[in-house]
Amino acid sequence: MANLEESSPLLPRQFEGSENTKEAKSAAAAPPPKEVEKKQSPLEVPATGATYGWPADGLPLSHGSVVGEPLRRAQWESSLFACVGRNDEFCSSDLEVCLLGSVAPCVLYGSNVERLGSGPGTFANHCLPYSGLYLIGNSLLGGNCVAPWFSYPSRTAIRRKFNKQGSCEAFARSCGCCGSFLDDNVQREQCEAACDLATHVFCHPCALCQEGREVRRRLPHPGFNAQQVMVMIPPGEQTMGRGRA
């Protein structure tokens, strides 16, 4: 009979004797030795037990200080009283906004809302009611003091959409007071909505122009969206060859 080791070299080597077999089985069944000292994780600090992340410079940084913080609200692209905007690639658009805010605020308001909402008929649904309120205020009260009560939610929508800093928050941060007010989101939002209304009532043309400059720098007009057009290409010229006789 041929030797098992020579005929099948991939098989495990057979131990000779029963004692060697028992020792091998007991060694295989024994659990691995436990580590005496627990290795310390690189993300765990033994003093506090808190979990830390490591930035590029190698210094520990707590997750609550960066990941847990809300995004800081940005400022507006232009100030409230910047009538002609800024000297950049949107200079011509800023001049158009200033002209519409002075002569036809209903058109500017409808255009701003149309850029915010892409639904059909958005411009007409906002421009026409604004025009009616504009005429009522000028004819009965001698000024445009009714339409701002209708148009101020557009400022709130722009501020929320682009995470803009409101007037109350800017005033509180400049004075360095009212820290508890800034932490309470509900109170801050109520105060900011009241400031949006006051801005439209007392500085209505400037508020519309500031909103127009903001949305034109951030949102394209829905009518300028590219649409697929099918182009018919005529076939090339074909020549007929004479058949051989």
NULOVEX-239793 format. One record per residue: residue in one letter; x, y, z of N, C-alpha, C in turn. Coordinates in steps of 0.001 Angstrom, whole numbers. Atoms other than C-alpha are relative to their C-alpha. Last residue first. Layout:
A:X:Y:Z:X:Y:Z:X:Y:Z
...
END
This chain:
A:829:818:883:-25111:45567:-68966:471:-1447:58
R:-724:552:1129:-23564:47226:-65955:-911:-913:-824
G:-258:1443:-45:-25877:49210:-63703:713:-476:-1256
R:599:773:1106:-25497:52928:-63675:366:-1474:131
G:-939:580:947:-24731:54484:-60294:-717:-791:-1084
M:452:1280:561:-27148:56739:-58542:1003:-487:-1039
T:-210:129:1457:-25663:59475:-56418:-412:-1394:-444
Q:-226:1361:461:-26897:60408:-52951:125:-8:-1523
E:256:230:1414:-26642:63784:-51299:374:-1434:-390
G:-1008:-459:945:-26747:63714:-47523:-364:-317:-1443
P:-980:1012:445:-29885:63280:-45480:969:588:-1016
P:350:610:1299:-31512:66324:-43896:1057:-1026:-405
I:-1128:-158:905:-30859:66848:-40182:-348:-667:-1331
M:62:944:1128:-34013:67326:-38108:1154:318:-951
V:-478:-601:1235:-33313:69042:-34793:11:-1077:-1075
M:-288:1003:1015:-35297:68043:-31710:346:695:-1319
V:625:-327:1276:-35022:70661:-28989:419:-1062:-1012
Q:-455:818:1104:-34285:69826:-25369:-813:312:-1259
Q:939:1044:392:-34969:72663:-23008:536:-738:-1209
A:-214:612:1311:-32477:74870:-21188:-999:-1122:-232
N:-454:1386:-71:-33852:76821:-18272:92:-597:-1386
F:-1262:179:697:-34053:80540:-18981:523:-1418:59
G:214:-26:1446:-37746:80868:-18139:1263:-225:-805
P:530:1279:498:-37139:79687:-14576:-254:-11:-1493
H:1413:-189:318:-34853:82696:-13939:-562:-1303:-568
P:283:-415:1375:-31621:81561:-12409:-1492:169:-213
L:959:846:700:-31231:81530:-8614:-172:489:-1426
R:18:1380:-465:-28320:82792:-6512:-879:-923:-825
R:-1353:544:-109:-27201:86180:-7779:-1:-1490:324
R:-591:16:1341:-30661:87087:-9005:1429:-508:15
V:488:1148:758:-32176:86001:-5673:601:-53:-1406
E:-371:1278:-617:-30011:88336:-3609:-433:-1183:-863
R:-1431:244:221:-30193:91368:-5867:422:-1358:547
G:-217:250:1425:-33989:91120:-5927:1461:-267:-318
E:431:1374:295:-34180:90744:-2148:213:-348:-1468
Q:-959:901:-624:-32111:93889:-1678:-359:-1457:-258
C:-1233:-11:792:-34242:95735:-4209:1057:-924:600
L:223:723:1256:-37496:94687:-2535:1267:-55:-846
A:112:1422:-322:-36187:95770:879:-217:-833:-1263
C:-1347:518:-269:-35003:99131:-467:-36:-1487:312
P:-768:102:1255:-38414:99821:-2020:1399:-570:202
H:524:979:951:-40231:98864:1232:798:-58:-1309
C:-1010:-104:1075:-38131:100617:3822:-376:-938:-1136
F:-702:-1278:-94:-40724:101375:6543:1046:194:-1103
V:919:-1122:-227:-43318:98671:5913:736:1336:-79
H:835:-235:1176:-41060:96090:4280:-918:1200:184
T:-865:-420:1111:-38403:96388:6985:-818:283:-1248
A:-367:-1402:-204:-41030:96293:9735:890:519:-1127
L:1179:-842:232:-42492:93070:8350:346:1477:151
D:271:45:1439:-39067:91435:8110:-1209:865:-353
C:-933:-926:649:-38297:92629:11654:-175:2:-1518
A:466:-1362:-278:-41453:90934:12935:920:1034:-642
A:1192:-213:830:-40416:87710:11171:-579:1393:229
E:-450:-254:1366:-36948:88016:12751:-1179:211:-943
C:-524:-1370:92:-38456:88421:16225:454:329:-1417
Q:1123:-924:-162:-40557:85297:15819:459:1449:-110
E:750:-4:1256:-37570:83378:14434:-1210:930:80
R:-763:-711:1026:-35370:84372:17365:-781:76:-1308
Q:45:-1438:-262:-38006:83394:19889:749:789:-1064
V:1386:-448:158:-38451:79955:18331:-98:1514:220
N:356:-136:1416:-34732:79302:17806:-1403:557:-196
D:1388:458:138:-33767:79997:21420:-448:249:-1438
D:37:1448:-151:-29962:80243:21438:-1400:-560:-186
L:-533:627:1203:-29896:83761:19991:-67:-1513:82
F:931:-232:1102:-32207:85049:22744:477:-684:-1286
S:1084:976:-128:-30091:83446:25425:-1021:155:-1107
G:-492:1311:399:-27079:85433:24178:-1077:-1062:82
C:1134:875:332:-28990:88706:24342:488:-1354:-500
C:927:284:-1093:-25880:90929:24275:-1044:-996:-496
G:-585:981:-914:-22760:91499:22204:-886:-336:1171
C:-11:-547:-1368:-24077:94732:20657:652:-954:987
S:-807:-1225:-6:-23090:93699:17111:86:612:1390
R:-1421:353:88:-24314:90152:17707:886:1247:7
A:-423:629:-1253:-27698:91338:18965:1475:-364:-25
F:-73:-1027:-1043:-28140:93776:16054:497:-591:1323
A:-1140:-875:297:-27258:91112:13479:158:1078:1065
E:-1231:723:-319:-29610:88637:15155:1231:854:-269
C:-105:145:-1454:-32478:91103:15158:1298:-694:391
S:-346:-1296:-592:-31896:92132:11520:170:-101:1511
G:1048:-998:-93:-31816:88589:10208:460:1263:692
Q:57:-603:-1324:-28828:86537:9126:-1041:1104:11
K:-505:-1364:-148:-29411:84519:6014:-206:512:1417
N:-573:-59:-1348:-29799:80752:5816:663:1363:251
F:-1451:-152:123:-30334:80777:2023:690:173:1347
K:-510:859:1079:-33886:79404:2054:1525:35:-74
R:-40:1412:-406:-34780:80838:5447:629:-886:-1061
R:-898:137:-1148:-33821:84412:4595:112:-1450:452
I:-1384:-121:488:-35392:84194:1160:984:-206:1140
A:-317:1198:780:-38672:82874:2615:1434:32:-523
T:-190:1118:-920:-38730:85576:5299:370:-1273:-746
R:-1282:-230:-670:-38211:88258:2668:306:-1122:993
S:-1065:354:946:-41007:86795:552:1380:218:620
P:-405:1416:-118:-43284:86839:3616:1072:-425:-1005
Y:-1119:264:-914:-43069:90710:3523:323:-1485:167
S:-1244:427:639:-45144:91087:348:1100:-406:970
F:190:1172:854:-48725:91254:1629:1323:-573:-504
W:539:1043:-859:-48184:93609:4545:-237:-1295:-774
P:-1062:643:-787:-45920:95623:2257:-492:-1072:953
A:-674:1106:680:-48878:96122:-137:1141:-615:803
V:812:1215:-154:-50902:98251:2288:712:-1209:-614
C:-88:501:-1370:-48588:101218:2936:-835:-1243:241
N:-33:1467:96:-47822:102328:-622:214:-587:1397
G:-1326:616:76:-48844:105928:-144:-113:-1511:-54
G:-1020:-904:501:-51707:108438:-37:1399:-583:-53
L:-880:-402:-1107:-53991:106436:2195:1145:883:-452
L:717:-257:-1244:-56984:105930:-88:890:576:1096
S:1219:-784:215:-55595:106188:-3628:-688:381:1310
N:-297:-1330:533:-51999:105164:-2958:-1244:859:-130
G:-758:-798:-962:-52935:102312:-638:290:1397:-504
I:871:-340:-1132:-55664:100967:-2905:730:887:1007
L:934:-1048:412:-53438:101187:-5989:-922:413:1135
Y:-786:-1215:246:-50615:99247:-4302:-921:1160:-396
L:-270:-609:-1310:-53060:96687:-2922:798:1291:-136
G:1266:-474:-568:-54323:96028:-6444:186:665:1357
S:392:-1208:730:-50801:95875:-7875:-1309:567:542
Y:-831:-1101:-469:-49722:93421:-5154:-390:1308:-695
P:482:-468:-1317:-52689:91213:-5955:821:1142:570
L:1319:-618:100:-51659:91232:-9664:-579:389:1365
C:-100:-1354:532:-47929:90607:-9130:-1359:702:-27
H:-550:-914:-1005:-48316:87644:-6805:59:1445:-504
N:717:171:-1268:-50561:85265:-8738:516:929:1093
A:1308:-663:59:-49239:86654:-12035:-738:-93:1333
F:-163:-1440:189:-45616:85782:-11271:-1346:718:26
T:-461:-603:-1253:-46377:82366:-9843:112:1512:-115
G:848:-1107:-425:-48528:81314:-12804:443:669:1280
P:593:-824:1062:-46833:77953:-13226:-919:1071:562
G:1319:437:429:-44785:76789:-10249:-566:886:-1091
S:21:277:1437:-41040:77512:-10109:-1357:-464:-495
G:893:1108:309:-41101:79203:-6711:-138:-180:-1487
L:55:890:-1157:-38203:81350:-5497:-851:-1224:-270
R:-1274:715:-112:-37446:82837:-8900:13:-949:1185
E:-77:969:1092:-41116:83689:-9422:1314:-781:30
V:740:1190:-412:-41271:85314:-5982:56:-1072:-1089
N:-687:643:-1128:-38528:87722:-6927:-693:-1286:428
S:-1195:666:504:-40041:88452:-10338:763:-707:1109
G:403:1209:709:-43450:89183:-8818:1185:-773:-548
Y:473:967:-991:-41892:91606:-6337:-428:-1303:-667
L:-1168:522:-714:-39920:93346:-9073:-413:-1039:1034
V:-735:886:915:-43003:93690:-11278:1207:-615:697
C:806:1213:182:-45112:95073:-8408:714:-993:-905
P:-311:994:-1034:-42318:97492:-7480:-808:-1277:-133
A:992:1076:48:-42685:99257:-10833:330:-1047:1051
V:1098:-319:914:-40929:102667:-10816:-1118:-1038:79
S:426:-1403:-101:-38433:102697:-7936:-1260:288:-801
G:437:-299:-1361:-38006:98960:-7370:-492:1419:161
L:1308:617:-241:-37954:98348:-11114:-511:294:1401
L:1014:-693:803:-35154:100886:-11647:-1390:-577:242
C:223:-1324:-584:-33075:99549:-8768:-1078:763:-759
V:736:177:-1251:-33505:95973:-9973:-312:1347:633
E:1378:342:367:-32451:96958:-13500:-862:-166:1243
L:626:-1232:495:-29365:98692:-12113:-1448:-243:-410
D:272:-845:-1161:-28534:95578:-10085:-639:1327:-411
S:1191:518:-658:-28913:93416:-13197:-353:829:1223
S:1159:-367:816:-26474:95626:-15074:-1293:-510:618
C:211:-1449:-105:-23945:95325:-12225:-1219:436:-808
F:1435:-226:-111:-24313:91534:-11928:-326:1494:67
E:647:436:1238:-20776:90862:-13235:-1503:182:23
D:-431:1334:393:-19346:92995:-10434:-745:-392:-1264
N:-640:-89:1307:-19513:96589:-9215:579:-1365:-362
R:-1460:63:-3:-21927:96107:-6346:526:46:-1426
G:-634:1293:-153:-25558:97040:-5780:1511:96:64
V:-543:447:1287:-26911:100286:-7221:756:-1308:131
C:975:-141:1081:-29215:101044:-4289:511:-568:-1318
A:-886:15:1178:-27037:99710:-1502:-874:23:-1251
F:19:-1297:672:-29411:100770:1305:1005:84:-1136
L:1375:-422:280:-30304:97298:2589:-48:1276:-818
S:706:-613:-1121:-26786:95961:2318:-1376:499:-436
S:-130:-1460:17:-25587:93600:-360:-831:557:1141
E:-982:-335:1022:-24973:89837:-554:247:1502:-93
W:565:-227:1317:-26800:89349:2717:1096:405:-979
Q:545:-1327:222:-24928:87942:5691:-541:117:-1419
A:-819:-922:789:-24433:84272:6461:-710:1350:-131
R:770:-701:1017:-26022:82264:9231:866:1068:-671
R:91:-1428:-288:-23594:79982:11056:-703:717:-1144
L:-733:-832:945:-24336:76321:10500:-231:1478:317
P:737:-380:1207:-25552:74564:13587:844:902:-890
E:371:-1404:96:-22958:73056:15985:-825:279:-1251
G:1282:-295:-627:-23044:69319:16558:-439:1437:-127
V:1083:668:705:-20344:68452:14045:-1345:392:578
V:2:-291:1434:-17852:71030:15238:-1217:-601:-664
S:-381:-1382:271:-17801:71405:19034:-55:349:-1470
G:1054:-946:-328:-19833:68283:19750:346:1431:-353
H:1033:-33:1035:-17435:66044:17856:-1055:1049:304
S:1238:651:-393:-14545:66941:20138:-1033:132:-1098
L:1077:-974:128:-11243:67830:18529:-1293:-716:284
P:1338:564:-253:-7961:66087:19215:-1042:1085:4
L:463:-371:-1325:-4953:67733:17526:-1381:-577:234
G:-326:988:-1004:-3299:65938:14594:-448:332:1395
D:-1184:-430:-740:-3150:68919:12204:338:-927:1151
A:-1233:166:768:-5457:67196:9710:1237:378:801
P:-99:-771:1234:-8304:66759:12155:1361:-183:-641
W:-1320:-557:233:-8619:63927:14670:10:754:-1311
G:-436:186:1372:-11919:62963:16180:1297:742:-226
Y:-596:-1134:675:-12671:62551:19853:313:-385:-1436
T:-465:402:1322:-14873:60299:21922:455:1215:-772
A:700:-591:1135:-15204:61068:25594:629:-470:-1299
G:775:1003:685:-13989:58716:28351:-739:526:-1189
T:1415:-358:64:-12951:61675:30465:-843:-1073:-636
A:366:-918:-1083:-9463:60777:31668:-1486:274:21
P:346:661:-1255:-8999:57636:29577:-468:958:1079
V:-850:-645:-990:-9262:59462:26209:-349:-573:1354
E:564:-40:-1345:-10668:57260:23494:1011:592:958
L:1046:-1016:-54:-10067:57768:19757:-609:123:1378
P:-547:-1343:259:-6661:56039:19669:-1041:1094:70
S:387:-466:1322:-8202:53000:21383:558:1394:-245
Q:755:-1262:-19:-6278:51783:24372:-275:455:-1406
K:-604:-1030:827:-5221:48168:24278:-890:1234:-33
K:869:-418:1092:-6531:46181:27168:664:1122:-761
E:220:-1437:63:-3805:44636:29297:-842:324:-1222
V:-25:-531:-1363:-3828:41008:30263:-342:1486:5
E:-985:-1059:-136:-4882:39675:26919:-95:609:1389
K:543:-1359:-85:-6779:36470:27221:1126:1003:162
P:-280:-710:-1264:-5173:33262:26056:-506:1434:-52
P:-1217:-823:93:-6910:31571:23131:226:749:1292
P:266:-1383:452:-9447:28925:24112:1287:799:-56
A:-239:-991:-1056:-8267:25259:24312:-271:1400:-526
A:1244:-366:-678:-9922:22977:21765:189:1058:1059
A:921:-652:932:-6937:22892:19391:-1264:472:691
A:-551:-1310:358:-4442:22220:22170:-905:755:-957
S:170:-907:-1131:-6631:19454:23586:547:1391:-291
K:1407:-351:-143:-6925:17831:20176:-224:967:1150
A:392:-898:1092:-3159:17979:19548:-1443:422:113
E:-570:-1315:-250:-2359:16555:22970:-389:992:-1091
K:753:-648:-1076:-4795:13699:22468:533:1400:282
T:1331:-365:508:-3268:12806:19064:-817:731:1063
N:-136:-1187:845:280:12925:20415:-1347:476:-530
E:-297:-1135:-870:-701:10561:23216:150:1271:-819
S:1233:-569:-532:-2431:8154:20817:260:1218:864
G:245:235:-1426:682:7483:18838:-1242:695:472
E:-216:1386:-424:1946:8818:15544:-225:-92:1499
F:-822:141:-1192:530:12066:14341:80:-1463:390
Q:560:860:-1024:-732:12115:10775:970:-107:1162
R:-895:1067:-419:397:15081:8673:-607:-773:1158
P:-824:-309:-1179:-2420:17072:7233:800:-1206:443
L:638:417:-1241:-3525:16139:3691:874:365:1184
L:818:-1082:-549:-2165:18227:834:-696:-368:1289
P:-793:-951:-821:724:15768:185:-808:1128:588
S:816:-1226:-153:-1658:13022:-906:757:987:866
S:1075:-10:991:191:9974:-2314:-847:1270:63
E:-529:-131:1340:3470:10630:-518:-1113:100:-1023
E:-651:-1281:142:1940:11327:2848:528:202:-1402
L:995:-1059:118:-502:8439:2579:643:1357:-207
N:-9:-867:-1171:2239:5887:1796:-971:1156:-199
A:-804:-1218:101:1309:3461:-903:-129:834:1242
M:849:-1192:0:0:0:0:887:1245:0
END
